[in-house]
């Protein structure tokens, strides 16, 4: 199987306030195949979100190799990592990261800005699939926390990424909307051949995946 993601001996440390070095990520080997859906779980503070940030190129590891969609990004500069992420990666952030001055529809369109260009019909269709068809013109401040999360899911899928990263995508949703949002995200990924790597504590969300990985199993 061709790999969408390969991590090899990836270490990330941060400097604590007292000046000591704190290692938050130490992954020996981890892969996600093209089109494969994988759920990653582990204890709070174990480095799951840091792993997603490293894969997205938002955080640079101290050492190791990170290969995303065939390109090693570990040694790329910030601008090159940004271009690579825009082309290949969709990201559902745990904190949504929606732009407050823009409507739900516009936020999703922004997810296409660096790819093939905005597609208003696709953006609206994704929001409709996530039960937000009547909220296209609403800004984030007019939406509930759960609705903002679903807009974030639509935005991550908008640019037809080859790899979707989802950090607790159902964490702010009630059980019904959580199941619907997760199903939509997985359905769109399947339809478009995208790989999906989800981090979650939600047992129902984890149980929906055939491949579930405990971060401890891939750590050195």
C-alpha positions as protocol buffer text, in pm:
chain_id: "A"
residue {
  index: 1
  type: UNK
  ca { x: 0 y: 0 z: 0 }
}
residue {
  index: 2
  type: UNK
  ca { x: 128 y: 345 z: -90 }
}
residue {
  index: 3
  type: UNK
  ca { x: 159 y: 557 z: 220 }
}
residue {
  index: 4
  type: UNK
  ca { x: -8 y: 893 z: 277 }
}
residue {
  index: 5
  type: UNK
  ca { x: 194 y: 941 z: 596 }
}
residue {
  index: 6
  type: UNK
  ca { x: 520 y: 799 z: 726 }
}
residue {
  index: 7
  type: UNK
  ca { x: 678 y: 895 z: 1059 }
}
residue {
  index: 8
  type: UNK
  ca { x: 1025 y: 763 z: 1140 }
}
residue {
  index: 9
  type: UNK
  ca { x: 1199 y: 827 z: 1475 }
}
residue {
  index: 10
  type: UNK
  ca { x: 1016 y: 1157 z: 1523 }
}
residue {
  index: 11
  type: UNK
  ca { x: 1101 y: 1342 z: 1843 }
}
residue {
  index: 12
  type: UNK
  ca { x: 960 y: 1674 z: 1958 }
}
residue {
  index: 13
  type: UNK
  ca { x: 1064 y: 1848 z: 2278 }
}
residue {
  index: 14
  type: UNK
  ca { x: 969 y: 2182 z: 2429 }
}
residue {
  index: 15
  type: UNK
  ca { x: 1152 y: 2394 z: 2684 }
}
residue {
  index: 16
  type: UNK
  ca { x: 963 y: 2415 z: 3015 }
}
residue {
  index: 17
  type: UNK
  ca { x: 938 y: 2745 z: 3210 }
}
residue {
  index: 18
  type: UNK
  ca { x: 1217 y: 2626 z: 3442 }
}
residue {
  index: 19
  type: UNK
  ca { x: 1447 y: 2580 z: 3145 }
}
residue {
  index: 20
  type: UNK
  ca { x: 1434 y: 2201 z: 3139 }
}
residue {
  index: 21
  type: UNK
  ca { x: 1356 y: 2011 z: 2820 }
}
residue {
  index: 22
  type: UNK
  ca { x: 1027 y: 1823 z: 2809 }
}
residue {
  index: 23
  type: UNK
  ca { x: 988 y: 1553 z: 2546 }
}
residue {
  index: 24
  type: UNK
  ca { x: 625 y: 1539 z: 2435 }
}
residue {
  index: 25
  type: UNK
  ca { x: 653 y: 1316 z: 2129 }
}
residue {
  index: 26
  type: UNK
  ca { x: 878 y: 1020 z: 2054 }
}
residue {
  index: 27
  type: UNK
  ca { x: 736 y: 809 z: 1771 }
}
residue {
  index: 28
  type: UNK
  ca { x: 951 y: 525 z: 1645 }
}
residue {
  index: 29
  type: UNK
  ca { x: 743 y: 427 z: 1340 }
}
residue {
  index: 30
  type: UNK
  ca { x: 392 y: 505 z: 1219 }
}
residue {
  index: 31
  type: UNK
  ca { x: 224 y: 493 z: 879 }
}
residue {
  index: 32
  type: UNK
  ca { x: -116 y: 571 z: 730 }
}
residue {
  index: 33
  type: UNK
  ca { x: -189 y: 427 z: 387 }
}
residue {
  index: 34
  type: UNK
  ca { x: -349 y: 618 z: 102 }
}
residue {
  index: 35
  type: UNK
  ca { x: -723 y: 622 z: 164 }
}
residue {
  index: 36
  type: UNK
  ca { x: -685 y: 454 z: 503 }
}
residue {
  index: 37
  type: UNK
  ca { x: -885 y: 573 z: 806 }
}
residue {
  index: 38
  type: UNK
  ca { x: -700 y: 555 z: 1139 }
}
residue {
  index: 39
  type: UNK
  ca { x: -806 y: 658 z: 1489 }
}
residue {
  index: 40
  type: UNK
  ca { x: -531 y: 756 z: 1733 }
}
residue {
  index: 41
  type: UNK
  ca { x: -590 y: 760 z: 2107 }
}
residue {
  index: 42
  type: UNK
  ca { x: -393 y: 799 z: 2428 }
}
residue {
  index: 43
  type: UNK
  ca { x: -386 y: 971 z: 2765 }
}
residue {
  index: 44
  type: UNK
  ca { x: -428 y: 1348 z: 2793 }
}
residue {
  index: 45
  type: UNK
  ca { x: -94 y: 1519 z: 2743 }
}
residue {
  index: 46
  type: UNK
  ca { x: 59 y: 1220 z: 2567 }
}
residue {
  index: 47
  type: UNK
  ca { x: 139 y: 1416 z: 2251 }
}
residue {
  index: 48
  type: UNK
  ca { x: -152 y: 1333 z: 2018 }
}
residue {
  index: 49
  type: UNK
  ca { x: -222 y: 1694 z: 1915 }
}
residue {
  index: 50
  type: UNK
  ca { x: 151 y: 1759 z: 1882 }
}
residue {
  index: 51
  type: UNK
  ca { x: 172 y: 1464 z: 1643 }
}
residue {
  index: 52
  type: UNK
  ca { x: -101 y: 1615 z: 1423 }
}
residue {
  index: 53
  type: UNK
  ca { x: 76 y: 1953 z: 1429 }
}
residue {
  index: 54
  type: UNK
  ca { x: 400 y: 1787 z: 1321 }
}
residue {
  index: 55
  type: UNK
  ca { x: 223 y: 1603 z: 1037 }
}
residue {
  index: 56
  type: UNK
  ca { x: 60 y: 1928 z: 923 }
}
residue {
  index: 57
  type: UNK
  ca { x: 393 y: 2110 z: 927 }
}
residue {
  index: 58
  type: UNK
  ca { x: 277 y: 2354 z: 1192 }
}
residue {
  index: 59
  type: UNK
  ca { x: 544 y: 2226 z: 1432 }
}
residue {
  index: 60
  type: UNK
  ca { x: 894 y: 2115 z: 1330 }
}
residue {
  index: 61
  type: UNK
  ca { x: 1029 y: 1804 z: 1505 }
}
residue {
  index: 62
  type: UNK
  ca { x: 1366 y: 1810 z: 1676 }
}
residue {
  index: 63
  type: UNK
  ca { x: 1466 y: 1500 z: 1483 }
}
residue {
  index: 64
  type: UNK
  ca { x: 1325 y: 1228 z: 1261 }
}
residue {
  index: 65
  type: UNK
  ca { x: 1156 y: 1208 z: 922 }
}
residue {
  index: 66
  type: UNK
  ca { x: 799 y: 1315 z: 840 }
}
residue {
  index: 67
  type: UNK
  ca { x: 681 y: 1220 z: 491 }
}
residue {
  index: 68
  type: UNK
  ca { x: 336 y: 1338 z: 384 }
}
residue {
  index: 69
  type: UNK
  ca { x: 191 y: 1240 z: 46 }
}
residue {
  index: 70
  type: UNK
  ca { x: 532 y: 1142 z: -84 }
}
residue {
  index: 71
  type: UNK
  ca { x: 725 y: 1452 z: 23 }
}
residue {
  index: 72
  type: UNK
  ca { x: 949 y: 1473 z: 328 }
}
residue {
  index: 73
  type: UNK
  ca { x: 851 y: 1792 z: 508 }
}
residue {
  index: 74
  type: UNK
  ca { x: 1084 y: 1766 z: 807 }
}
residue {
  index: 75
  type: UNK
  ca { x: 1349 y: 1997 z: 660 }
}
residue {
  index: 76
  type: UNK
  ca { x: 1127 y: 2231 z: 460 }
}
residue {
  index: 77
  type: UNK
  ca { x: 1112 y: 2598 z: 546 }
}
residue {
  index: 78
  type: UNK
  ca { x: 793 y: 2751 z: 685 }
}
residue {
  index: 79
  type: UNK
  ca { x: 667 y: 2886 z: 352 }
}
residue {
  index: 80
  type: UNK
  ca { x: 723 y: 2551 z: 179 }
}
residue {
  index: 81
  type: UNK
  ca { x: 544 y: 2367 z: 461 }
}
residue {
  index: 82
  type: UNK
  ca { x: 252 y: 2609 z: 429 }
}
residue {
  index: 83
  type: UNK
  ca { x: 227 y: 2543 z: 54 }
}
residue {
  index: 84
  type: UNK
  ca { x: 247 y: 2168 z: 107 }
}
residue {
  index: 85
  type: UNK
  ca { x: -26 y: 2178 z: 375 }
}
residue {
  index: 86
  type: UNK
  ca { x: -252 y: 2390 z: 154 }
}
residue {
  index: 87
  type: UNK
  ca { x: -214 y: 2142 z: -132 }
}
residue {
  index: 88
  type: UNK
  ca { x: -242 y: 1810 z: 50 }
}
residue {
  index: 89
  type: UNK
  ca { x: -380 y: 1844 z: 404 }
}
residue {
  index: 90
  type: UNK
  ca { x: -719 y: 1928 z: 554 }
}
residue {
  index: 91
  type: UNK
  ca { x: -721 y: 1999 z: 928 }
}
residue {
  index: 92
  type: UNK
  ca { x: -1012 y: 1995 z: 1175 }
}
residue {
  index: 93
  type: UNK
  ca { x: -869 y: 2190 z: 1467 }
}
residue {
  index: 94
  type: UNK
  ca { x: -983 y: 2115 z: 1820 }
}
residue {
  index: 95
  type: UNK
  ca { x: -1046 y: 2490 z: 1868 }
}
residue {
  index: 96
  type: UNK
  ca { x: -1217 y: 2531 z: 1526 }
}
residue {
  index: 97
  type: UNK
  ca { x: -1000 y: 2829 z: 1414 }
}
residue {
  index: 98
  type: UNK
  ca { x: -1288 y: 2991 z: 1224 }
}
residue {
  index: 99
  type: UNK
  ca { x: -1255 y: 3353 z: 1113 }
}
residue {
  index: 100
  type: UNK
  ca { x: -1509 y: 3559 z: 1304 }
}
residue {
  index: 101
  type: UNK
  ca { x: -1562 y: 3823 z: 1033 }
}
residue {
  index: 102
  type: UNK
  ca { x: -1671 y: 3565 z: 775 }
}
residue {
  index: 103
  type: UNK
  ca { x: -1988 y: 3360 z: 735 }
}
residue {
  index: 104
  type: UNK
  ca { x: -1998 y: 2983 z: 763 }
}
residue {
  index: 105
  type: UNK
  ca { x: -2004 y: 2958 z: 383 }
}
residue {
  index: 106
  type: UNK
  ca { x: -1711 y: 3197 z: 348 }
}
residue {
  index: 107
  type: UNK
  ca { x: -1508 y: 3009 z: 609 }
}
residue {
  index: 108
  type: UNK
  ca { x: -1550 y: 2689 z: 409 }
}
residue {
  index: 109
  type: UNK
  ca { x: -1462 y: 2869 z: 85 }
}
residue {
  index: 110
  type: UNK
  ca { x: -1139 y: 2984 z: 251 }
}
residue {
  index: 111
  type: UNK
  ca { x: -1048 y: 2617 z: 286 }
}
residue {
  index: 112
  type: UNK
  ca { x: -1026 y: 2608 z: -94 }
}
residue {
  index: 113
  type: UNK
  ca { x: -829 y: 2929 z: -137 }
}
residue {
  index: 114
  type: UNK
  ca { x: -490 y: 2765 z: -187 }
}
residue {
  index: 115
  type: UNK
  ca { x: -606 y: 2463 z: -384 }
}
residue {
  index: 116
  type: UNK
  ca { x: -810 y: 2458 z: -701 }
}
residue {
  index: 117
  type: UNK
  ca { x: -993 y: 2777 z: -609 }
}
residue {
  index: 118
  type: UNK
  ca { x: -1328 y: 2846 z: -443 }
}
residue {
  index: 119
  type: UNK
  ca { x: -1625 y: 2631 z: -537 }
}
residue {
  index: 120
  type: UNK
  ca { x: -1938 y: 2786 z: -386 }
}
residue {
  index: 121
  type: UNK
  ca { x: -2160 y: 2490 z: -474 }
}
residue {
  index: 122
  type: UNK
  ca { x: -1925 y: 2238 z: -309 }
}
residue {
  index: 123
  type: UNK
  ca { x: -1895 y: 2453 z: 5 }
}
residue {
  index: 124
  type: UNK
  ca { x: -2272 y: 2480 z: 34 }
}
residue {
  index: 125
  type: UNK
  ca { x: -2318 y: 2109 z: -30 }
}
residue {
  index: 126
  type: UNK
  ca { x: -2072 y: 2015 z: 245 }
}
residue {
  index: 127
  type: UNK
  ca { x: -2250 y: 2240 z: 493 }
}
residue {
  index: 128
  type: UNK
  ca { x: -2584 y: 2093 z: 384 }
}
residue {
  index: 129
  type: UNK
  ca { x: -2452 y: 1741 z: 451 }
}
residue {
  index: 130
  type: UNK
  ca { x: -2358 y: 1858 z: 800 }
}
residue {
  index: 131
  type: UNK
  ca { x: -2710 y: 1992 z: 866 }
}
residue {
  index: 132
  type: UNK
  ca { x: -2603 y: 2356 z: 826 }
}
residue {
  index: 133
  type: UNK
  ca { x: -2771 y: 2433 z: 496 }
}
residue {
  index: 134
  type: UNK
  ca { x: -2982 y: 2704 z: 658 }
}
residue {
  index: 135
  type: UNK
  ca { x: -2686 y: 2869 z: 832 }
}
residue {
  index: 136
  type: UNK
  ca { x: -2464 y: 2953 z: 533 }
}
residue {
  index: 137
  type: UNK
  ca { x: -2470 y: 3328 z: 594 }
}
residue {
  index: 138
  type: UNK
  ca { x: -2428 y: 3315 z: 972 }
}
residue {
  index: 139
  type: UNK
  ca { x: -2101 y: 3421 z: 1130 }
}
residue {
  index: 140
  type: UNK
  ca { x: -1941 y: 3197 z: 1394 }
}
residue {
  index: 141
  type: UNK
  ca { x: -2071 y: 3417 z: 1677 }
}
residue {
  index: 142
  type: UNK
  ca { x: -2428 y: 3329 z: 1573 }
}
residue {
  index: 143
  type: UNK
  ca { x: -2357 y: 2955 z: 1577 }
}
residue {
  index: 144
  type: UNK
  ca { x: -2346 y: 2714 z: 1866 }
}
residue {
  index: 145
  type: UNK
  ca { x: -2016 y: 2553 z: 1961 }
}
residue {
  index: 146
  type: UNK
  ca { x: -2127 y: 2230 z: 1795 }
}
residue {
  index: 147
  type: UNK
  ca { x: -2226 y: 2412 z: 1475 }
}
residue {
  index: 148
  type: UNK
  ca { x: -1886 y: 2583 z: 1463 }
}
residue {
  index: 149
  type: UNK
  ca { x: -1722 y: 2244 z: 1489 }
}
residue {
  index: 150
  type: UNK
  ca { x: -1926 y: 2116 z: 1194 }
}
residue {
  index: 151
  type: UNK
  ca { x: -1824 y: 2422 z: 989 }
}
residue {
  index: 152
  type: UNK
  ca { x: -1463 y: 2334 z: 1073 }
}
residue {
  index: 153
  type: UNK
  ca { x: -1520 y: 1980 z: 943 }
}
residue {
  index: 154
  type: UNK
  ca { x: -1664 y: 2117 z: 616 }
}
residue {
  index: 155
  type: UNK
  ca { x: -1371 y: 2357 z: 575 }
}
residue {
  index: 156
  type: UNK
  ca { x: -1118 y: 2075 z: 622 }
}
residue {
  index: 157
  type: UNK
  ca { x: -1284 y: 1871 z: 347 }
}
residue {
  index: 158
  type: UNK
  ca { x: -1345 y: 2162 z: 109 }
}
residue {
  index: 159
  type: UNK
  ca { x: -1015 y: 2158 z: -81 }
}
residue {
  index: 160
  type: UNK
  ca { x: -1026 y: 1783 z: -159 }
}
residue {
  index: 161
  type: UNK
  ca { x: -716 y: 1706 z: 51 }
}
residue {
  index: 162
  type: UNK
  ca { x: -526 y: 1379 z: 19 }
}
residue {
  index: 163
  type: UNK
  ca { x: -490 y: 1360 z: 399 }
}
residue {
  index: 164
  type: UNK
  ca { x: -741 y: 1484 z: 657 }
}
residue {
  index: 165
  type: UNK
  ca { x: -628 y: 1541 z: 1016 }
}
residue {
  index: 166
  type: UNK
  ca { x: -902 y: 1567 z: 1278 }
}
residue {
  index: 167
  type: UNK
  ca { x: -829 y: 1666 z: 1639 }
}
residue {
  index: 168
  type: UNK
  ca { x: -1123 y: 1563 z: 1860 }
}
residue {
  index: 169
  type: UNK
  ca { x: -1373 y: 1642 z: 1580 }
}
residue {
  index: 170
  type: UNK
  ca { x: -1672 y: 1521 z: 1784 }
}
residue {
  index: 171
  type: UNK
  ca { x: -1563 y: 1668 z: 2118 }
}
residue {
  index: 172
  type: UNK
  ca { x: -1810 y: 1958 z: 2113 }
}
residue {
  index: 173
  type: UNK
  ca { x: -2102 y: 1772 z: 1956 }
}
residue {
  index: 174
  type: UNK
  ca { x: -2399 y: 1595 z: 2108 }
}
residue {
  index: 175
  type: UNK
  ca { x: -2411 y: 1220 z: 2033 }
}
residue {
  index: 176
  type: UNK
  ca { x: -2648 y: 1252 z: 1735 }
}
residue {
  index: 177
  type: UNK
  ca { x: -2454 y: 1528 z: 1562 }
}
residue {
  index: 178
  type: UNK
  ca { x: -2123 y: 1362 z: 1654 }
}
residue {
  index: 179
  type: UNK
  ca { x: -2224 y: 1044 z: 1474 }
}
residue {
  index: 180
  type: UNK
  ca { x: -2352 y: 1239 z: 1172 }
}
residue {
  index: 181
  type: UNK
  ca { x: -2043 y: 1461 z: 1146 }
}
residue {
  index: 182
  type: UNK
  ca { x: -1806 y: 1167 z: 1177 }
}
residue {
  index: 183
  type: UNK
  ca { x: -2001 y: 966 z: 919 }
}
residue {
  index: 184
  type: UNK
  ca { x: -2001 y: 1260 z: 677 }
}
residue {
  index: 185
  type: UNK
  ca { x: -1629 y: 1318 z: 722 }
}
residue {
  index: 186
  type: UNK
  ca { x: -1551 y: 951 z: 662 }
}
residue {
  index: 187
  type: UNK
  ca { x: -1794 y: 926 z: 368 }
}
residue {
  index: 188
  type: UNK
  ca { x: -1638 y: 1227 z: 191 }
}
residue {
  index: 189
  type: UNK
  ca { x: -1288 y: 1092 z: 254 }
}
residue {
  index: 190
  type: UNK
  ca { x: -1391 y: 755 z: 114 }
}
residue {
  index: 191
  type: UNK
  ca { x: -1560 y: 909 z: -191 }
}
residue {
  index: 192
  type: UNK
  ca { x: -1250 y: 1114 z: -271 }
}
residue {
  index: 193
  type: UNK
  ca { x: -985 y: 861 z: -172 }
}
residue {
  index: 194
  type: UNK
  ca { x: -847 y: 1072 z: 113 }
}
residue {
  index: 195
  type: UNK
  ca { x: -666 y: 925 z: 410 }
}
residue {
  index: 196
  type: UNK
  ca { x: -801 y: 1021 z: 753 }
}
residue {
  index: 197
  type: UNK
  ca { x: -612 y: 1040 z: 1083 }
}
residue {
  index: 198
  type: UNK
  ca { x: -838 y: 1123 z: 1376 }
}
residue {
  index: 199
  type: UNK
  ca { x: -739 y: 1188 z: 1737 }
}
residue {
  index: 200
  type: UNK
  ca { x: -1016 y: 1130 z: 1987 }
}
residue {
  index: 201
  type: UNK
  ca { x: -1110 y: 1033 z: 2342 }
}
residue {
  index: 202
  type: UNK
  ca { x: -1466 y: 956 z: 2230 }
}
residue {
  index: 203
  type: UNK
  ca { x: -1516 y: 580 z: 2257 }
}
residue {
  index: 204
  type: UNK
  ca { x: -1805 y: 584 z: 2010 }
}
residue {
  index: 205
  type: UNK
  ca { x: -1591 y: 768 z: 1755 }
}
residue {
  index: 206
  type: UNK
  ca { x: -1296 y: 534 z: 1809 }
}
residue {
  index: 207
  type: UNK
  ca { x: -1515 y: 226 z: 1773 }
}
residue {
  index: 208
  type: UNK
  ca { x: -1621 y: 341 z: 1425 }
}
residue {
  index: 209
  type: UNK
  ca { x: -1266 y: 278 z: 1296 }
}
residue {
  index: 210
  type: UNK
  ca { x: -1127 y: -60 z: 1201 }
}
residue {
  index: 211
  type: UNK
  ca { x: -773 y: 53 z: 1279 }
}
residue {
  index: 212
  type: UNK
  ca { x: -725 y: 207 z: 1621 }
}
residue {
  index: 213
  type: UNK
  ca { x: -375 y: 294 z: 1744 }
}
residue {
  index: 214
  type: UNK
  ca { x: -269 y: 373 z: 2100 }
}
residue {
  index: 215
  type: UNK
  ca { x: 8 y: 634 z: 2090 }
}
residue {
  index: 216
  type: UNK
  ca { x: 204 y: 421 z: 2337 }
}
residue {
  index: 217
  type: UNK
  ca { x: 222 y: 141 z: 2080 }
}
residue {
  index: 218
  type: UNK
  ca { x: 416 y: 353 z: 1831 }
}
residue {
  index: 219
  type: UNK
  ca { x: 630 y: 543 z: 2080 }
}
residue {
  index: 220
  type: UNK
  ca { x: 991 y: 457 z: 2160 }
}
